[in-house]
Every structure is written in C-alpha cells, then in structure tokens.
C-alpha cells in the first residue's frame, strides 16, 4: 500500500486516516521526505514545527 501524506501535519502513513492528528485529508501527491529522529534538537523539525519523531513530507499538494 503506498504512503500518503497528511495535509494537516504532513506525517506519512499507509492508512486512510492520519494516526497523529486523526485527519482524513490525506494526499498521495507529495514531494520530499524527511525523517525526524530527535525533534528537540533538530533544526529541520523546528522549521517544520514538528514536535514528534516520524516520517514527514516536505510538500503536500
């Protein structure tokens, strides 16, 4: 099953509902991938306003 990106929080998942924010607004049209391991010290996580580790899309359409 292909991954989809949540339009609200940009988390990548394979389900039909985002496991983090519970949004059903998912898109298979996304670009870029960033994996956040330690959001407290990551400059990218701070720029993306991510507070939990996971796989995120950089851009969701």
N, C-alpha and C positions, 0 to 999 in steps of 0.2 A: 504494500500500500504506500503510495507516495506521500511525502511530507507536505503539510500545508502550514502557512504562517498565519497567526492571529493578527487581524487588522488593529486590534486594540493594544496588545502588549508585545507583538512581534515574535512570540515564542513559537518554535516549530513543533508540530505534533502530527500524529498519524490518525487521530480520531476526528470526529465531526464537531466536537466542542473543545475549546481550549481548556486544558487541565488547570491552568493557573488562574485565569480571570473568568472562566465559565462562559465566555462569549461564543456565540455560534457563527460569528462573522470571520470565517477562515478563507484564505485565498491560496490557490496553487500558483499564482503569478507573483513571485517574489525574486529578489536578487540579493546576492551576497549572503554569507554565513559567518557568524562569529560565535565561538564557544566561550562562555564566561565560566571560569573555574572559581575565581575569588572576586566577587563583585565589590568587596570593601576596599580593595587595593588597586583595582583595575581602572585605568583612565578611560578606556572604551566603555566600560559599564557606567561610569559616572556621566559620560557624554550622552549615552543612550538612556540614562535614568533607570538602569536595571538594578534591582536590589536582590535578585535571586540568581543562583547559577543555573545554566542551561544553554540550549542551542537557540540562537536568535537570528532572524532575517535582518539584514541591514535596511532593505527597502521592500515594502509590500504595496502592491497595486491592487 
